[in-house]
Amino acid sequence: MAVINNFGGFYHTWVYFNEARRQGGNILLPCLNNSEYKTGIKGKNIYVGFIHVAKLESKLAKRIVEERELHGNFTNIENFIRRIDPGIEQLILLVRVDAFRFTGKNKSELLWEAHLLQKTNKALPKDMRLFEGKRKQFKLPELAHDPLENAYDEIELLSFPISMTYFDMLKTLFRGEALACDFDHLIGKKIRVVGLLVTIKYVKTVKGELMHFATFLDHSGEMFDTTHFPDSLKRYPFRGHGVYLILGKVVTEFGYASIEVEKLAKLPFKADPREG
C-alpha cells in the first residue's frame, strides 16, 4: 500500500494494483462510505483512496472522511450534498467514479439527481442544509447505462480501469495461444500472445541501433518479457500504452522463458460509448 499511496516504485501505480489483485485482493472503486483519503485495506477488500481521483480537491476528499467519521455514513446523494455541499463539478466527479454505488442507482440516474439536488441545495439557507427534509419525488424513465462507459470514466479519472480489464475492452475475443505460465513448455516454438504493455527498456546494440526489452501482462495478470531486435522494431514499433498482439519465438536464458518478437500490433478497443 505504501508504494501505491506515495506513487513510488519502478512501475505505474496500476501495476501494483494488479499485483494486489493477483495476490487475492479485491480492488474496489472509491466509495464515500468505505474509502479513506489514501488507499486502504478492509479484509480482502482494497478500496481505492480519494487521493487517486483526478481533479478531486484534496480538501474536499479529506472533509468527506472527517464528516463520515463524525456523523456516520452517507445515506444517499441528497444526504451527501446537504452535509458536504461539494459543488456541481466535484459532485459529478464522484458520481462518475461510482463513489455513490451504495445507493443502488446507476450513474445516469445519479447524474440527473445531482444536477437537480445541487440547484435545490443552493436555494436553501446554509443552516438548513444540514437537516434532512422531504422533497418531491420524481419518477424517472429507465435510463440506460453501458458498463463500458464506466471503464472509460475510470481510465480518465484513475488512469486505469477497475470494473473491467483492458482485455475486456478489446474488440477481439482472442486472448493468445498461450499464457505466461505456459512458456516453459513451449521453448523454441513460435506462438501468438496477447499482452498489456507495462514498461519498455531502451538499449542500443554495438552497432548503435535501437532495440527494446519490454514487459507485458497476460490476461490472467501474469508478467512476461519480450525482446525486440532492431529489424523487428523498425517494422513493428510500439504505439503507446495498450494491449498488443505479439508473434514471436519462445526462448530461454538463465532458466527464464521470454518471447523473441517477430511481429507486433496494437489491438483496438471498443469505441467509447460516451462519444456516441
ChimeraX commands (.cxc) that place a marker at each C-alpha (Angstrom):
marker #1 position 0.00,0.00,0.00 radius 0.5
marker #1 position 2.88,2.37,0.72 radius 0.5
marker #1 position 4.09,2.24,-2.90 radius 0.5
marker #1 position 0.54,2.81,-4.18 radius 0.5
marker #1 position -0.14,5.74,-1.87 radius 0.5
marker #1 position 3.14,7.57,-2.40 radius 0.5
marker #1 position 3.06,6.95,-6.18 radius 0.5
marker #1 position 6.54,5.46,-5.93 radius 0.5
marker #1 position 8.12,2.32,-7.31 radius 0.5
marker #1 position 9.51,1.41,-10.71 radius 0.5
marker #1 position 6.14,0.69,-12.36 radius 0.5
marker #1 position 2.98,2.73,-12.86 radius 0.5
marker #1 position 0.51,2.63,-9.96 radius 0.5
marker #1 position -1.93,0.37,-11.83 radius 0.5
marker #1 position 0.72,-2.38,-11.97 radius 0.5
marker #1 position 0.85,-2.52,-8.16 radius 0.5
marker #1 position -2.95,-2.69,-8.01 radius 0.5
marker #1 position -2.76,-5.59,-10.46 radius 0.5
marker #1 position -0.25,-7.34,-8.22 radius 0.5
marker #1 position -2.53,-6.83,-5.21 radius 0.5
marker #1 position -5.39,-8.40,-7.19 radius 0.5
marker #1 position -3.14,-11.27,-8.28 radius 0.5
marker #1 position -2.37,-11.97,-4.61 radius 0.5
marker #1 position -6.09,-12.29,-3.82 radius 0.5
marker #1 position -7.09,-8.69,-3.13 radius 0.5
marker #1 position -10.47,-7.42,-4.28 radius 0.5
marker #1 position -9.83,-3.99,-5.84 radius 0.5
marker #1 position -12.80,-1.67,-5.35 radius 0.5
marker #1 position -13.54,1.78,-6.71 radius 0.5
marker #1 position -13.59,4.75,-4.32 radius 0.5
marker #1 position -16.67,4.64,-2.08 radius 0.5
marker #1 position -18.00,7.52,0.02 radius 0.5
marker #1 position -18.80,5.17,2.89 radius 0.5
marker #1 position -15.66,3.00,2.83 radius 0.5
marker #1 position -12.73,4.78,1.21 radius 0.5
marker #1 position -10.18,6.86,3.09 radius 0.5
marker #1 position -8.12,9.69,1.65 radius 0.5
marker #1 position -5.43,7.10,0.82 radius 0.5
marker #1 position -5.96,3.57,-0.44 radius 0.5
marker #1 position -6.77,1.19,2.41 radius 0.5
marker #1 position -7.46,-2.49,3.10 radius 0.5
marker #1 position -10.52,-3.96,4.81 radius 0.5
marker #1 position -10.08,-7.73,4.91 radius 0.5
marker #1 position -9.55,-8.77,1.29 radius 0.5
marker #1 position -11.17,-5.58,0.01 radius 0.5
marker #1 position -8.85,-2.84,-1.18 radius 0.5
marker #1 position -10.69,0.47,-1.53 radius 0.5
marker #1 position -9.02,2.93,-3.88 radius 0.5
marker #1 position -8.39,6.16,-1.96 radius 0.5
marker #1 position -9.77,9.56,-2.94 radius 0.5
marker #1 position -6.18,10.72,-3.49 radius 0.5
marker #1 position -6.19,8.78,-6.78 radius 0.5
marker #1 position -9.22,10.55,-8.30 radius 0.5
marker #1 position -8.01,13.09,-10.85 radius 0.5
marker #1 position -9.20,16.66,-10.23 radius 0.5
marker #1 position -10.86,15.79,-6.90 radius 0.5
marker #1 position -9.86,18.53,-4.47 radius 0.5
marker #1 position -7.80,17.17,-1.57 radius 0.5
marker #1 position -9.55,19.47,0.90 radius 0.5
marker #1 position -12.93,18.09,-0.14 radius 0.5
marker #1 position -11.70,14.48,-0.07 radius 0.5
marker #1 position -10.43,14.88,3.50 radius 0.5
marker #1 position -13.66,16.60,4.55 radius 0.5
marker #1 position -15.68,13.64,3.28 radius 0.5
marker #1 position -13.74,11.26,5.53 radius 0.5
marker #1 position -13.94,13.62,8.54 radius 0.5
marker #1 position -17.70,14.17,8.14 radius 0.5
marker #1 position -18.33,10.43,7.84 radius 0.5
marker #1 position -16.29,9.72,10.99 radius 0.5
marker #1 position -18.14,12.42,12.95 radius 0.5
marker #1 position -21.73,11.84,11.81 radius 0.5
marker #1 position -21.85,8.40,10.22 radius 0.5
marker #1 position -22.25,7.04,6.73 radius 0.5
marker #1 position -23.94,8.94,3.95 radius 0.5
marker #1 position -27.40,7.58,3.19 radius 0.5
marker #1 position -27.99,8.89,-0.34 radius 0.5
marker #1 position -26.87,11.60,-2.72 radius 0.5
marker #1 position -29.16,14.22,-1.17 radius 0.5
marker #1 position -27.78,13.50,2.29 radius 0.5
marker #1 position -24.25,13.85,0.93 radius 0.5
marker #1 position -24.99,17.19,-0.76 radius 0.5
marker #1 position -26.59,18.64,2.36 radius 0.5
marker #1 position -23.70,17.59,4.61 radius 0.5
marker #1 position -20.77,18.34,2.28 radius 0.5
marker #1 position -22.06,20.94,-0.22 radius 0.5
marker #1 position -19.41,19.86,-2.76 radius 0.5
marker #1 position -20.31,21.98,-5.77 radius 0.5
marker #1 position -21.59,20.51,-9.00 radius 0.5
marker #1 position -18.20,19.82,-10.67 radius 0.5
marker #1 position -16.80,17.86,-7.72 radius 0.5
marker #1 position -20.12,16.08,-7.24 radius 0.5
marker #1 position -20.10,14.90,-10.86 radius 0.5
marker #1 position -16.54,13.58,-10.45 radius 0.5
marker #1 position -17.68,11.44,-7.52 radius 0.5
marker #1 position -20.67,10.15,-9.45 radius 0.5
marker #1 position -18.52,9.30,-12.48 radius 0.5
marker #1 position -16.02,7.36,-10.36 radius 0.5
marker #1 position -19.02,5.42,-8.94 radius 0.5
marker #1 position -18.49,6.56,-5.35 radius 0.5
marker #1 position -22.30,6.60,-4.87 radius 0.5
marker #1 position -22.85,2.96,-5.86 radius 0.5
marker #1 position -24.06,2.19,-2.31 radius 0.5
marker #1 position -27.34,3.87,-3.35 radius 0.5
marker #1 position -28.06,1.09,-5.86 radius 0.5
marker #1 position -28.62,3.61,-8.65 radius 0.5
marker #1 position -26.71,3.76,-11.92 radius 0.5
marker #1 position -24.67,6.76,-12.95 radius 0.5
marker #1 position -27.25,8.11,-15.39 radius 0.5
marker #1 position -29.85,8.35,-12.61 radius 0.5
marker #1 position -27.35,9.81,-10.16 radius 0.5
marker #1 position -26.18,12.48,-12.62 radius 0.5
marker #1 position -29.79,13.56,-13.15 radius 0.5
marker #1 position -30.33,13.72,-9.38 radius 0.5
marker #1 position -27.04,15.53,-8.84 radius 0.5
marker #1 position -27.99,18.45,-11.09 radius 0.5
marker #1 position -31.48,18.71,-9.62 radius 0.5
marker #1 position -30.41,18.45,-5.97 radius 0.5
marker #1 position -27.43,20.77,-6.29 radius 0.5
marker #1 position -29.74,23.52,-7.53 radius 0.5
marker #1 position -32.17,22.83,-4.68 radius 0.5
marker #1 position -29.38,22.86,-2.09 radius 0.5
marker #1 position -28.06,26.23,-3.30 radius 0.5
marker #1 position -31.53,27.70,-2.83 radius 0.5
marker #1 position -31.59,26.76,0.87 radius 0.5
marker #1 position -30.06,28.85,3.68 radius 0.5
marker #1 position -26.78,27.29,4.88 radius 0.5
marker #1 position -28.13,26.33,8.32 radius 0.5
marker #1 position -30.98,24.38,6.72 radius 0.5
marker #1 position -28.69,22.30,4.52 radius 0.5
marker #1 position -27.59,20.18,7.49 radius 0.5
marker #1 position -31.09,18.80,8.10 radius 0.5
marker #1 position -32.97,16.16,6.20 radius 0.5
marker #1 position -36.20,17.31,4.65 radius 0.5
marker #1 position -38.89,15.85,2.47 radius 0.5
marker #1 position -38.59,16.65,-1.18 radius 0.5
marker #1 position -40.78,15.96,-4.14 radius 0.5
marker #1 position -40.11,12.51,-5.58 radius 0.5
marker #1 position -39.64,12.32,-9.33 radius 0.5
marker #1 position -40.26,9.13,-11.30 radius 0.5
marker #1 position -37.53,8.87,-13.89 radius 0.5
marker #1 position -37.76,6.85,-17.07 radius 0.5
marker #1 position -35.42,3.86,-17.13 radius 0.5
marker #1 position -32.03,5.31,-18.05 radius 0.5
marker #1 position -29.67,3.08,-20.00 radius 0.5
marker #1 position -26.04,2.83,-18.96 radius 0.5
marker #1 position -23.33,0.93,-20.81 radius 0.5
marker #1 position -20.76,-0.74,-18.47 radius 0.5
marker #1 position -18.09,0.24,-20.98 radius 0.5
marker #1 position -18.76,3.88,-20.03 radius 0.5
marker #1 position -17.60,3.02,-16.51 radius 0.5
marker #1 position -14.29,1.69,-17.79 radius 0.5
marker #1 position -13.61,4.82,-19.84 radius 0.5
marker #1 position -14.58,7.03,-16.86 radius 0.5
marker #1 position -12.18,5.05,-14.67 radius 0.5
marker #1 position -9.31,5.42,-17.13 radius 0.5
marker #1 position -9.93,9.17,-17.29 radius 0.5
marker #1 position -10.26,9.66,-13.53 radius 0.5
marker #1 position -8.00,6.95,-12.07 radius 0.5
marker #1 position -5.69,6.28,-15.07 radius 0.5
marker #1 position -6.74,2.60,-15.26 radius 0.5
marker #1 position -10.00,0.60,-15.34 radius 0.5
marker #1 position -11.26,-1.37,-12.33 radius 0.5
marker #1 position -14.79,-2.53,-13.16 radius 0.5
marker #1 position -13.37,-4.42,-16.17 radius 0.5
marker #1 position -9.90,-5.07,-17.53 radius 0.5
marker #1 position -8.19,-3.63,-20.59 radius 0.5
marker #1 position -8.63,-7.08,-22.14 radius 0.5
marker #1 position -12.41,-6.88,-21.62 radius 0.5
marker #1 position -12.39,-3.61,-23.58 radius 0.5
marker #1 position -10.84,-5.14,-26.70 radius 0.5
marker #1 position -12.83,-5.54,-29.90 radius 0.5
marker #1 position -11.39,-9.02,-30.37 radius 0.5
marker #1 position -12.11,-12.01,-28.15 radius 0.5
marker #1 position -8.74,-13.57,-28.99 radius 0.5
marker #1 position -6.50,-13.80,-25.91 radius 0.5
marker #1 position -3.49,-15.53,-27.40 radius 0.5
marker #1 position -2.42,-19.11,-27.89 radius 0.5
marker #1 position -0.67,-19.32,-24.53 radius 0.5
marker #1 position -0.27,-17.61,-21.17 radius 0.5
marker #1 position 2.99,-16.69,-19.47 radius 0.5
marker #1 position 2.75,-19.82,-17.31 radius 0.5
marker #1 position 2.86,-21.97,-20.44 radius 0.5
marker #1 position 6.12,-20.62,-21.86 radius 0.5
marker #1 position 8.42,-23.15,-20.17 radius 0.5
marker #1 position 6.70,-25.91,-22.16 radius 0.5
marker #1 position 6.92,-24.05,-25.47 radius 0.5
marker #1 position 10.67,-23.33,-25.77 radius 0.5
marker #1 position 11.70,-22.98,-29.41 radius 0.5
marker #1 position 8.13,-22.69,-30.71 radius 0.5
marker #1 position 6.61,-19.70,-32.48 radius 0.5
marker #1 position 3.38,-18.53,-30.83 radius 0.5
marker #1 position 0.93,-15.62,-30.75 radius 0.5
marker #1 position 0.35,-13.99,-27.39 radius 0.5
marker #1 position -1.70,-11.02,-26.24 radius 0.5
marker #1 position -0.26,-8.70,-23.63 radius 0.5
marker #1 position -0.87,-5.39,-21.89 radius 0.5
marker #1 position 2.25,-3.24,-22.09 radius 0.5
marker #1 position 3.79,-2.50,-18.70 radius 0.5
marker #1 position 7.17,-0.94,-19.47 radius 0.5
marker #1 position 9.87,-0.64,-22.14 radius 0.5
marker #1 position 13.63,-0.58,-21.69 radius 0.5
marker #1 position 15.55,1.24,-24.45 radius 0.5
marker #1 position 19.04,-0.01,-25.30 radius 0.5
marker #1 position 21.48,0.25,-28.20 radius 0.5
marker #1 position 23.37,-2.54,-29.89 radius 0.5
marker #1 position 27.12,-2.46,-30.50 radius 0.5
marker #1 position 26.27,-1.05,-33.96 radius 0.5
marker #1 position 24.38,1.83,-32.35 radius 0.5
marker #1 position 20.96,0.52,-33.42 radius 0.5
marker #1 position 17.99,0.82,-31.09 radius 0.5
marker #1 position 16.40,-2.29,-29.60 radius 0.5
marker #1 position 13.89,-2.81,-26.79 radius 0.5
marker #1 position 13.23,-5.11,-23.89 radius 0.5
marker #1 position 9.61,-4.94,-22.79 radius 0.5
marker #1 position 7.39,-6.32,-20.05 radius 0.5
marker #1 position 3.73,-7.25,-20.56 radius 0.5
marker #1 position 0.84,-8.70,-18.57 radius 0.5
marker #1 position -1.24,-11.53,-20.00 radius 0.5
marker #1 position -5.00,-11.59,-19.36 radius 0.5
marker #1 position -4.51,-13.68,-16.20 radius 0.5
marker #1 position -2.38,-10.88,-14.71 radius 0.5
marker #1 position 0.99,-12.64,-15.03 radius 0.5
marker #1 position 4.04,-10.82,-16.39 radius 0.5
marker #1 position 6.19,-11.90,-19.31 radius 0.5
marker #1 position 9.16,-10.31,-21.07 radius 0.5
marker #1 position 9.87,-9.70,-24.73 radius 0.5
marker #1 position 12.95,-8.84,-26.80 radius 0.5
marker #1 position 12.64,-6.57,-29.86 radius 0.5
marker #1 position 15.71,-6.61,-32.10 radius 0.5
marker #1 position 16.36,-3.66,-34.44 radius 0.5
marker #1 position 14.92,-5.22,-37.63 radius 0.5
marker #1 position 11.68,-6.22,-35.94 radius 0.5
marker #1 position 11.44,-2.92,-34.08 radius 0.5
marker #1 position 11.79,-0.85,-37.25 radius 0.5
marker #1 position 8.94,-2.69,-38.94 radius 0.5
marker #1 position 6.74,-3.13,-35.87 radius 0.5
marker #1 position 7.31,-0.26,-33.41 radius 0.5
marker #1 position 5.42,0.32,-30.18 radius 0.5
marker #1 position 2.47,2.68,-30.43 radius 0.5
marker #1 position 1.95,3.75,-26.83 radius 0.5
marker #1 position 0.22,2.18,-23.86 radius 0.5
marker #1 position -2.25,-0.55,-24.69 radius 0.5
marker #1 position -2.77,-4.22,-25.46 radius 0.5
marker #1 position -0.67,-5.84,-28.19 radius 0.5
marker #1 position -0.82,-8.95,-30.32 radius 0.5
marker #1 position 2.69,-10.42,-30.39 radius 0.5
marker #1 position 4.11,-13.05,-32.71 radius 0.5
marker #1 position 7.43,-14.50,-31.65 radius 0.5
marker #1 position 9.56,-17.45,-30.61 radius 0.5
marker #1 position 9.75,-18.63,-27.04 radius 0.5
marker #1 position 13.37,-18.60,-25.91 radius 0.5
marker #1 position 15.06,-19.21,-22.59 radius 0.5
marker #1 position 18.01,-17.61,-20.86 radius 0.5
marker #1 position 19.25,-18.37,-17.33 radius 0.5
marker #1 position 16.21,-20.59,-16.88 radius 0.5
marker #1 position 13.71,-17.83,-17.66 radius 0.5
marker #1 position 11.41,-18.05,-20.70 radius 0.5
marker #1 position 10.56,-14.97,-22.78 radius 0.5
marker #1 position 9.43,-14.03,-26.29 radius 0.5
marker #1 position 11.78,-13.02,-29.10 radius 0.5
marker #1 position 9.43,-10.81,-31.09 radius 0.5
marker #1 position 8.96,-11.11,-34.83 radius 0.5
marker #1 position 5.81,-9.01,-35.27 radius 0.5
marker #1 position 3.82,-6.65,-33.04 radius 0.5
marker #1 position 0.43,-4.93,-33.46 radius 0.5
marker #1 position -1.58,-2.78,-31.09 radius 0.5
marker #1 position -5.14,-4.06,-30.70 radius 0.5
marker #1 position -8.12,-1.67,-30.90 radius 0.5
marker #1 position -10.54,-1.13,-28.03 radius 0.5
marker #1 position -14.31,-0.94,-28.38 radius 0.5
marker #1 position -15.47,2.60,-29.11 radius 0.5
marker #1 position -16.07,4.92,-26.16 radius 0.5
marker #1 position -19.91,4.98,-25.79 radius 0.5
marker #1 position -19.71,8.40,-24.12 radius 0.5
marker #1 position -18.79,9.85,-27.50 radius 0.5
marker #1 position -21.71,8.29,-29.36 radius 0.5
marker link #1:1,2 radius 0.2
marker link #1:2,3 radius 0.2
marker link #1:3,4 radius 0.2
marker link #1:4,5 radius 0.2
marker link #1:5,6 radius 0.2
marker link #1:6,7 radius 0.2
marker link #1:7,8 radius 0.2
marker link #1:8,9 radius 0.2
marker link #1:9,10 radius 0.2
marker link #1:10,11 radius 0.2
marker link #1:11,12 radius 0.2
marker link #1:12,13 radius 0.2
marker link #1:13,14 radius 0.2
marker link #1:14,15 radius 0.2
marker link #1:15,16 radius 0.2
marker link #1:16,17 radius 0.2
marker link #1:17,18 radius 0.2
marker link #1:18,19 radius 0.2
marker link #1:19,20 radius 0.2
marker link #1:20,21 radius 0.2
marker link #1:21,22 radius 0.2
marker link #1:22,23 radius 0.2
marker link #1:23,24 radius 0.2
marker link #1:24,25 radius 0.2
marker link #1:25,26 radius 0.2
marker link #1:26,27 radius 0.2
marker link #1:27,28 radius 0.2
marker link #1:28,29 radius 0.2
marker link #1:29,30 radius 0.2
marker link #1:30,31 radius 0.2
marker link #1:31,32 radius 0.2
marker link #1:32,33 radius 0.2
marker link #1:33,34 radius 0.2
marker link #1:34,35 radius 0.2
marker link #1:35,36 radius 0.2
marker link #1:36,37 radius 0.2
marker link #1:37,38 radius 0.2
marker link #1:38,39 radius 0.2
marker link #1:39,40 radius 0.2
marker link #1:40,41 radius 0.2
marker link #1:41,42 radius 0.2
marker link #1:42,43 radius 0.2
marker link #1:43,44 radius 0.2
marker link #1:44,45 radius 0.2
marker link #1:45,46 radius 0.2
marker link #1:46,47 radius 0.2
marker link #1:47,48 radius 0.2
marker link #1:48,49 radius 0.2
marker link #1:49,50 radius 0.2
marker link #1:50,51 radius 0.2
marker link #1:51,52 radius 0.2
marker link #1:52,53 radius 0.2
marker link #1:53,54 radius 0.2
marker link #1:54,55 radius 0.2
marker link #1:55,56 radius 0.2
marker link #1:56,57 radius 0.2
marker link #1:57,58 radius 0.2
marker link #1:58,59 radius 0.2
marker link #1:59,60 radius 0.2
marker link #1:60,61 radius 0.2
marker link #1:61,62 radius 0.2
marker link #1:62,63 radius 0.2
marker link #1:63,64 radius 0.2
marker link #1:64,65 radius 0.2
marker link #1:65,66 radius 0.2
marker link #1:66,67 radius 0.2
marker link #1:67,68 radius 0.2
marker link #1:68,69 radius 0.2
marker link #1:69,70 radius 0.2
marker link #1:70,71 radius 0.2
marker link #1:71,72 radius 0.2
marker link #1:72,73 radius 0.2
marker link #1:73,74 radius 0.2
marker link #1:74,75 radius 0.2
marker link #1:75,76 radius 0.2
marker link #1:76,77 radius 0.2
marker link #1:77,78 radius 0.2
marker link #1:78,79 radius 0.2
marker link #1:79,80 radius 0.2
marker link #1:80,81 radius 0.2
marker link #1:81,82 radius 0.2
marker link #1:82,83 radius 0.2
marker link #1:83,84 radius 0.2
marker link #1:84,85 radius 0.2
marker link #1:85,86 radius 0.2
marker link #1:86,87 radius 0.2
marker link #1:87,88 radius 0.2
marker link #1:88,89 radius 0.2
marker link #1:89,90 radius 0.2
marker link #1:90,91 radius 0.2
marker link #1:91,92 radius 0.2
marker link #1:92,93 radius 0.2
marker link #1:93,94 radius 0.2
marker link #1:94,95 radius 0.2
marker link #1:95,96 radius 0.2
marker link #1:96,97 radius 0.2
marker link #1:97,98 radius 0.2
marker link #1:98,99 radius 0.2
marker link #1:99,100 radius 0.2
marker link #1:100,101 radius 0.2
marker link #1:101,102 radius 0.2
marker link #1:102,103 radius 0.2
marker link #1:103,104 radius 0.2
marker link #1:104,105 radius 0.2
marker link #1:105,106 radius 0.2
marker link #1:106,107 radius 0.2
marker link #1:107,108 radius 0.2
marker link #1:108,109 radius 0.2
marker link #1:109,110 radius 0.2
marker link #1:110,111 radius 0.2
marker link #1:111,112 radius 0.2
marker link #1:112,113 radius 0.2
marker link #1:113,114 radius 0.2
marker link #1:114,115 radius 0.2
marker link #1:115,116 radius 0.2
marker link #1:116,117 radius 0.2
marker link #1:117,118 radius 0.2
marker link #1:118,119 radius 0.2
marker link #1:119,120 radius 0.2
marker link #1:120,121 radius 0.2
marker link #1:121,122 radius 0.2
marker link #1:122,123 radius 0.2
marker link #1:123,124 radius 0.2
marker link #1:124,125 radius 0.2
marker link #1:125,126 radius 0.2
marker link #1:126,127 radius 0.2
marker link #1:127,128 radius 0.2
marker link #1:128,129 radius 0.2
marker link #1:129,130 radius 0.2
marker link #1:130,131 radius 0.2
marker link #1:131,132 radius 0.2
marker link #1:132,133 radius 0.2
marker link #1:133,134 radius 0.2
marker link #1:134,135 radius 0.2
marker link #1:135,136 radius 0.2
marker link #1:136,137 radius 0.2
marker link #1:137,138 radius 0.2
marker link #1:138,139 radius 0.2
marker link #1:139,140 radius 0.2
marker link #1:140,141 radius 0.2
marker link #1:141,142 radius 0.2
marker link #1:142,143 radius 0.2
marker link #1:143,144 radius 0.2
marker link #1:144,145 radius 0.2
marker link #1:145,146 radius 0.2
marker link #1:146,147 radius 0.2
marker link #1:147,148 radius 0.2
marker link #1:148,149 radius 0.2
marker link #1:149,150 radius 0.2
marker link #1:150,151 radius 0.2
marker link #1:151,152 radius 0.2
marker link #1:152,153 radius 0.2
marker link #1:153,154 radius 0.2
marker link #1:154,155 radius 0.2
marker link #1:155,156 radius 0.2
marker link #1:156,157 radius 0.2
marker link #1:157,158 radius 0.2
marker link #1:158,159 radius 0.2
marker link #1:159,160 radius 0.2
marker link #1:160,161 radius 0.2
marker link #1:161,162 radius 0.2
marker link #1:162,163 radius 0.2
marker link #1:163,164 radius 0.2
marker link #1:164,165 radius 0.2
marker link #1:165,166 radius 0.2
marker link #1:166,167 radius 0.2
marker link #1:167,168 radius 0.2
marker link #1:168,169 radius 0.2
marker link #1:169,170 radius 0.2
marker link #1:170,171 radius 0.2
marker link #1:171,172 radius 0.2
marker link #1:172,173 radius 0.2
marker link #1:173,174 radius 0.2
marker link #1:174,175 radius 0.2
marker link #1:175,176 radius 0.2
marker link #1:176,177 radius 0.2
marker link #1:177,178 radius 0.2
marker link #1:178,179 radius 0.2
marker link #1:179,180 radius 0.2
marker link #1:180,181 radius 0.2
marker link #1:181,182 radius 0.2
marker link #1:182,183 radius 0.2
marker link #1:183,184 radius 0.2
marker link #1:184,185 radius 0.2
marker link #1:185,186 radius 0.2
marker link #1:186,187 radius 0.2
marker link #1:187,188 radius 0.2
marker link #1:188,189 radius 0.2
marker link #1:189,190 radius 0.2
marker link #1:190,191 radius 0.2
marker link #1:191,192 radius 0.2
marker link #1:192,193 radius 0.2
marker link #1:193,194 radius 0.2
marker link #1:194,195 radius 0.2
marker link #1:195,196 radius 0.2
marker link #1:196,197 radius 0.2
marker link #1:197,198 radius 0.2
marker link #1:198,199 radius 0.2
marker link #1:199,200 radius 0.2
marker link #1:200,201 radius 0.2
marker link #1:201,202 radius 0.2
marker link #1:202,203 radius 0.2
marker link #1:203,204 radius 0.2
marker link #1:204,205 radius 0.2
marker link #1:205,206 radius 0.2
marker link #1:206,207 radius 0.2
marker link #1:207,208 radius 0.2
marker link #1:208,209 radius 0.2
marker link #1:209,210 radius 0.2
marker link #1:210,211 radius 0.2
marker link #1:211,212 radius 0.2
marker link #1:212,213 radius 0.2
marker link #1:213,214 radius 0.2
marker link #1:214,215 radius 0.2
marker link #1:215,216 radius 0.2
marker link #1:216,217 radius 0.2
marker link #1:217,218 radius 0.2
marker link #1:218,219 radius 0.2
marker link #1:219,220 radius 0.2
marker link #1:220,221 radius 0.2
marker link #1:221,222 radius 0.2
marker link #1:222,223 radius 0.2
marker link #1:223,224 radius 0.2
marker link #1:224,225 radius 0.2
marker link #1:225,226 radius 0.2
marker link #1:226,227 radius 0.2
marker link #1:227,228 radius 0.2
marker link #1:228,229 radius 0.2
marker link #1:229,230 radius 0.2
marker link #1:230,231 radius 0.2
marker link #1:231,232 radius 0.2
marker link #1:232,233 radius 0.2
marker link #1:233,234 radius 0.2
marker link #1:234,235 radius 0.2
marker link #1:235,236 radius 0.2
marker link #1:236,237 radius 0.2
marker link #1:237,238 radius 0.2
marker link #1:238,239 radius 0.2
marker link #1:239,240 radius 0.2
marker link #1:240,241 radius 0.2
marker link #1:241,242 radius 0.2
marker link #1:242,243 radius 0.2
marker link #1:243,244 radius 0.2
marker link #1:244,245 radius 0.2
marker link #1:245,246 radius 0.2
marker link #1:246,247 radius 0.2
marker link #1:247,248 radius 0.2
marker link #1:248,249 radius 0.2
marker link #1:249,250 radius 0.2
marker link #1:250,251 radius 0.2
marker link #1:251,252 radius 0.2
marker link #1:252,253 radius 0.2
marker link #1:253,254 radius 0.2
marker link #1:254,255 radius 0.2
marker link #1:255,256 radius 0.2
marker link #1:256,257 radius 0.2
marker link #1:257,258 radius 0.2
marker link #1:258,259 radius 0.2
marker link #1:259,260 radius 0.2
marker link #1:260,261 radius 0.2
marker link #1:261,262 radius 0.2
marker link #1:262,263 radius 0.2
marker link #1:263,264 radius 0.2
marker link #1:264,265 radius 0.2
marker link #1:265,266 radius 0.2
marker link #1:266,267 radius 0.2
marker link #1:267,268 radius 0.2
marker link #1:268,269 radius 0.2
marker link #1:269,270 radius 0.2
marker link #1:270,271 radius 0.2
marker link #1:271,272 radius 0.2
marker link #1:272,273 radius 0.2
marker link #1:273,274 radius 0.2
marker link #1:274,275 radius 0.2
marker link #1:275,276 radius 0.2
view
